[in-house]
Amino acid sequence: MGNSKEKIPLQRVDPFRWRIPASYNDAMHVPGIVYADDELIQQILDDNALHQVANVATLPGIVGHSLGMPDIHWGYVSRLEELRRPMRKPVWFRRAVSVLTSIVACA
């Protein structure tokens, strides 16, 4: 999918929700839901952001829906992929844990 300008089918659910049916791509496990009003959906359609919603819907283990929030935009990483990265604690936190571990070890 990537930078494709292929048209993704959208079904209006209500004034602020749009559905990408799971039938759009055989690999999709769940449908996509995008939250946007009429003005915003036009901007989203000009972008490739809907492809990200469809791509996330193909990830193993996803349940319910793949969601596109009103601030959706095309990019290289989805929020889910960011959350999967190991989180690195700040230096001050690592030092504090080290000091506390030393204090406990001496006690």
SEMI-709924 format. One line per 3 residues: number of its first residue (from 1); for each residue x, y, z of N, C-alpha, C, O. Coordinates in steps of 0.2 Angstrom, whole numbers. Last residue first. Layout:
NUM) X:Y:Z:X:Y:Z:X:Y:Z:X:Y:Z ~ ...
//
This chain:
107) 112:-10:268:108:-10:275:108:-17:278:104:-18:283 ~ 118:-10:256:122:-9:262:118:-10:269:121:-11:274 ~ 107:-12:248:112:-18:248:116:-17:254:119:-22:257
104) 100:0:249:97:-6:251:102:-12:252:102:-16:257 ~ 110:8:242:108:9:249:105:3:252:106:1:258 ~ 110:3:229:116:3:234:114:3:241:117:0:245
101) 97:5:226:99:-2:226:105:-2:230:106:-7:234 ~ 97:19:226:93:16:230:95:8:231:95:6:236 ~ 106:21:215:108:24:222:104:20:227:106:18:232
98) 99:16:204:106:13:206:108:15:213:110:11:217 ~ 88:24:204:87:17:205:94:13:207:94:9:212 ~ 94:36:201:91:35:207:90:28:209:91:26:215
95) 99:32:188:104:34:193:101:33:200:104:31:205 ~ 87:31:181:92:25:181:97:26:187:98:22:191 ~ 82:44:182:78:38:185:83:32:186:83:29:191
92) 91:52:175:90:53:182:87:47:186:88:45:191 ~ 90:46:162:96:45:166:95:46:173:97:42:177 ~ 74:39:159:78:44:159:84:43:163:84:39:168
89) 72:23:151:71:27:157:75:33:156:81:32:154 ~ 65:18:136:71:20:139:70:24:145:67:30:144 ~ 55:6:130:55:13:133:61:13:137:63:9:141
86) 55:-3:115:57:-3:122:57:5:124:60:9:121 ~ 40:-1:104:47:0:105:49:0:113:45:2:117 ~ 27:-1:104:30:-7:105:37:-7:106:41:-12:108
83) 23:12:102:22:9:109:25:2:110:27:0:115 ~ 25:14:89:29:17:94:29:14:101:34:14:104 ~ 15:5:84:22:4:83:27:7:87:32:5:90
80) 4:13:87:5:6:90:12:4:89:15:1:94 ~ 6:24:80:6:25:87:7:18:90:11:17:95 ~ 16:20:65:9:21:69:11:22:76:16:20:78
77) 27:29:55:26:24:61:19:26:64:17:31:64 ~ 28:37:44:31:31:43:30:26:49:31:20:48 ~ 13:46:39:19:46:42:22:39:41:19:34:39
74) -1:56:37:3:51:34:10:52:37:13:57:38 ~ -12:59:51:-8:61:45:-4:56:43:-2:51:47 ~ -25:63:62:-22:58:58:-18:61:52:-20:66:50
71) -32:69:72:-26:72:70:-22:67:66:-16:68:65 ~ -44:61:74:-44:67:70:-38:71:68:-37:74:63 ~ -38:44:73:-41:50:77:-41:56:72:-38:56:67
68) -42:29:68:-39:35:65:-42:41:69:-48:42:68 ~ -41:12:73:-44:18:74:-39:24:71:-33:24:72 ~ -46:-4:70:-40:0:69:-43:7:69:-48:9:65
65) -57:-13:81:-56:-9:76:-49:-6:76:-46:-5:81 ~ -57:-28:88:-61:-22:88:-60:-18:81:-63:-20:76 ~ -39:-32:89:-46:-34:90:-50:-27:89:-48:-22:91
62) -24:-39:83:-28:-33:84:-36:-36:84:-38:-40:81 ~ -16:-50:81:-18:-49:88:-23:-43:88:-25:-42:94 ~ -6:-44:68:-8:-50:72:-10:-47:79:-7:-43:82
59) -12:-30:57:-7:-33:62:-10:-39:66:-16:-39:68 ~ -21:-25:49:-18:-31:47:-13:-34:52:-11:-40:51 ~ -24:-12:53:-29:-17:54:-27:-24:52:-30:-29:53
56) -13:-5:49:-13:-7:56:-19:-12:57:-18:-17:62 ~ -17:-3:36:-11:-7:37:-11:-9:45:-10:-15:46 ~ -28:6:37:-29:-1:34:-23:-6:36:-24:-11:37
53) -22:17:43:-27:14:47:-28:6:44:-29:2:48 ~ -13:20:32:-10:17:39:-16:14:43:-14:9:46 ~ -22:24:22:-18:17:21:-15:15:28:-14:9:29
50) -26:36:27:-31:30:27:-27:23:26:-29:18:29 ~ -15:44:24:-16:42:31:-21:36:31:-20:32:36 ~ -11:51:13:-11:43:12:-13:40:19:-12:34:20
47) -22:64:8:-16:62:11:-16:54:11:-21:51:8 ~ -35:67:4:-29:70:0:-22:67:3:-17:68:-1 ~ -42:62:15:-43:59:8:-37:61:3:-35:57:-1
44) -40:72:24:-38:65:25:-37:62:19:-33:58:17 ~ -48:83:19:-40:83:20:-37:77:20:-32:75:18 ~ -60:77:20:-58:79:13:-50:80:13:-47:78:9
41) -62:76:33:-61:69:29:-59:71:23:-55:67:19 ~ -64:89:38:-57:85:39:-57:79:35:-51:77:33 ~ -77:92:33:-71:96:31:-64:92:32:-60:92:28
38) -85:82:40:-84:82:33:-78:86:30:-75:84:25 ~ -75:75:54:-81:79:51:-80:79:43:-75:77:40 ~ -69:60:60:-68:66:56:-74:69:54:-79:65:53
35) -61:45:64:-65:50:67:-64:57:64:-58:60:64 ~ -62:29:57:-59:36:56:-64:41:59:-69:41:57 ~ -59:13:58:-64:18:60:-60:24:60:-55:25:64
32) -57:-3:49:-55:3:52:-60:8:53:-65:9:50 ~ -61:-20:54:-62:-14:50:-58:-8:53:-56:-8:59 ~ -48:-33:56:-54:-29:58:-55:-23:54:-51:-21:50
29) -39:-39:48:-42:-43:53:-49:-40:56:-53:-43:58 ~ -34:-38:31:-37:-35:37:-41:-39:42:-45:-43:39 ~ -31:-45:20:-26:-46:26:-29:-43:32:-26:-44:38
26) -39:-41:10:-40:-48:13:-36:-49:19:-38:-54:23 ~ -46:-26:11:-40:-29:10:-41:-36:14:-42:-36:20 ~ -59:-22:12:-55:-18:8:-49:-22:6:-46:-22:1
23) -66:-29:22:-66:-32:15:-62:-28:10:-60:-31:5 ~ -67:-21:32:-61:-26:32:-61:-29:25:-56:-32:24 ~ -70:-4:27:-72:-11:28:-66:-16:28:-62:-15:24
20) -68:10:36:-65:6:31:-66:-1:32:-64:-4:37 ~ -80:22:41:-78:15:42:-74:13:35:-76:14:30 ~ -81:37:51:-81:34:44:-78:27:45:-73:26:49
17) -89:48:61:-86:42:60:-87:39:53:-92:40:50 ~ -98:60:62:-91:60:64:-87:54:64:-81:54:66 ~ -111:57:58:-108:63:56:-100:64:58:-97:68:54
14) -108:39:55:-112:45:58:-109:51:56:-104:51:52 ~ -103:31:45:-106:28:51:-111:33:54:-117:31:55 ~ -99:30:28:-101:35:34:-105:31:39:-110:28:37
11) -86:21:22:-93:21:23:-95:25:29:-92:25:34 ~ -74:21:9:-76:24:16:-84:23:16:-87:25:11 ~ -61:13:1:-68:14:2:-70:16:9:-67:13:14
8) -47:21:-5:-49:17:0:-57:18:1:-59:24:1 ~ -39:22:-21:-44:25:-17:-47:19:-12:-48:14:-14 ~ -21:24:-21:-27:19:-22:-33:22:-18:-32:23:-12
5) -9:30:-21:-15:34:-21:-22:30:-22:-27:33:-24 ~ 4:23:-11:-1:22:-16:-7:28:-15:-9:30:-10 ~ 14:22:-2:12:29:-5:7:29:-10:6:34:-14
2) 8:8:5:13:13:5:11:20:3:6:22:5 ~ 4:-6:0:0:0:0:4:6:0:4:10:-5
//
